[in-house]
Amino acid sequence: MADHFRALVIEDRDGKPVGGFKNLTFADLPDHDVLVEVQFSTLNYKDGLAVSGKGRIARRLPMVAGVDLAGIVVESRNPDWKPGDKVAVNGWGMSETEWGGYTRFQRLKPEWLTRLPDAFSLEQSMAIGTAGYTAALAIHALELWGKIKTGEVLVTGAAGGVGSVAITLLARRGYKVTASTGRPQTHDYLASLGATGFVDRTELSEKGGALQKERWAGAIDSVGSTTLANILAQTIQSGAVAACGLAGGADLPATVMPHILRGVALLGINSVTAPHSERDKAWAILSESLDLNHLTAMTTVEPLSNLPQLAQDIVAGKIRGRVVIDVAK
Ligand SMILES: NC(=O)c1ccc[n+]([C@@H]2O[C@H](COP(=O)([O-])OP(=O)(O)OC[C@H]3O[C@@H](n4cnc5c(N)ncnc54)[C@H](OP(=O)(O)O)[C@@H]3O)[C@@H](O)[C@H]2O)c1
């Protein structure tokens, strides 16, 4: 093993969090029980905010960015893990309070590790990443709600990471999926994943009435703000909306009317600290319903060295589908 290795580290420069490449040694890593040789990480919206400096994601500095990683256990002081185990880590505060995945090696707490299902390689687990696993958590939440058997399910931010994985999973599970995107040029791509209807992003982002024409049996929303308020107002009696993102804004200018007159549920999705019981359900949904050809079609693999530009691109809404980061390059 090399005694030093490259990582993308967010540091304080003149009071601002700024990301850049640094060489780390093993002595720099946190004193956690499991040492993992990281092979792949990924790019999520939150990573874009952290690396571009457009959002204050890191709550302490210096911080190795990257909310996901996949790799092989090299050393373990914990009996549950042994050298050679294939593991993935999603969230658990990585890139916020804990050092994350944009590095060749990382030391991690044993309870953060997920044993990879046989269905997925390390690279595929990062093509899924937090975005894909969040899409699966959202589907799990909608299915637990249990009242969405028929009707249309809307996916917003459709051409992004959460959106792309949500569409292919929902379609495979037999739902009729409508995609909302601001990029009409992605309609063929979204149709290839299983979307059968399209709504322009602007139709949902204008302020609308408290109760609108009932349309959606369910929805998975990555956008928030007025878009989420409109979706709630358009959800049918006893439908549910899983809210997971804020790509359009963190506010929610909504009324209680859909909830008290139509029994609509707003289900919050938090991937970062989801307990293992929920994570296992999400990975089971992915193992059962993820079409690996669709996963390949929605994924590009990029070297770690391209991260600064990729971070700008995802925050600008220019990335389609998922990006795997090869941390060795
Ligand atoms: N709750 C959680 O635990 C959790 C986990 C993962 C992600 N998230 C959140 O979920 C969201 C999606 O994450 P992601 O990794 O899938 O990001 P992403 O790949 O960048 O996808 C976001 C999509 O939202 C749409 N969008 C971008 N800017 C917009 C705007 N101003 N107004 C309306 N739509 C806009 C775009 O889709 P179109 O071009 O198709 O319109 C974009 O592709 C982010 O807000 C992220 O922070 C939350």
The ligand as an ORCA input file, in Angstrom:
! r2SCAN-3c Opt
* xyz 0 1
  N     -33.486     13.293      1.545
  C     -32.367     12.652      1.264
  O     -31.867     11.879      2.057
  C     -31.739     12.894     -0.063
  C     -30.906     11.939     -0.638
  C     -30.436     12.156     -1.938
  C     -30.751     13.332     -2.592
  N     -31.513     14.260     -1.954
  C     -31.903     15.492     -2.625
  O     -32.689     15.142     -3.753
  C     -32.464     16.068     -4.807
  C     -31.991     15.309     -6.042
  O     -30.695     14.781     -5.820
  P     -29.874     14.160     -7.038
  O     -28.595     13.662     -6.482
  O     -30.773     13.283     -7.834
  O     -29.578     15.511     -7.863
  P     -29.542     15.725     -9.446
  O     -28.994     14.533    -10.121
  O     -28.891     17.044     -9.646
  O     -31.086     15.839     -9.831
  C     -31.852     16.967     -9.514
  C     -32.791     17.263    -10.662
  O     -33.703     18.281    -10.260
  C     -34.056     19.078    -11.367
  N     -33.742     20.471    -11.044
  C     -32.506     21.042    -10.918
  N     -32.624     22.344    -10.603
  C     -33.946     22.606    -10.533
  C     -34.710     23.785    -10.261
  N     -34.121     24.948     -9.987
  N     -36.055     23.674    -10.282
  C     -36.675     22.508    -10.547
  N     -35.991     21.362    -10.836
  C     -34.656     21.417    -10.809
  C     -33.243     18.562    -12.558
  O     -34.045     17.586    -13.225
  P     -34.711     17.859    -14.678
  O     -33.597     18.443    -15.511
  O     -35.194     16.536    -15.117
  O     -35.815     18.852    -14.443
  C     -32.083     17.854    -11.894
  O     -31.539     16.869    -12.713
  C     -31.446     17.077     -4.276
  O     -32.132     18.192     -3.737
  C     -30.755     16.315     -3.162
  O     -30.205     17.182     -2.199
  C     -32.010     14.062     -0.710
*
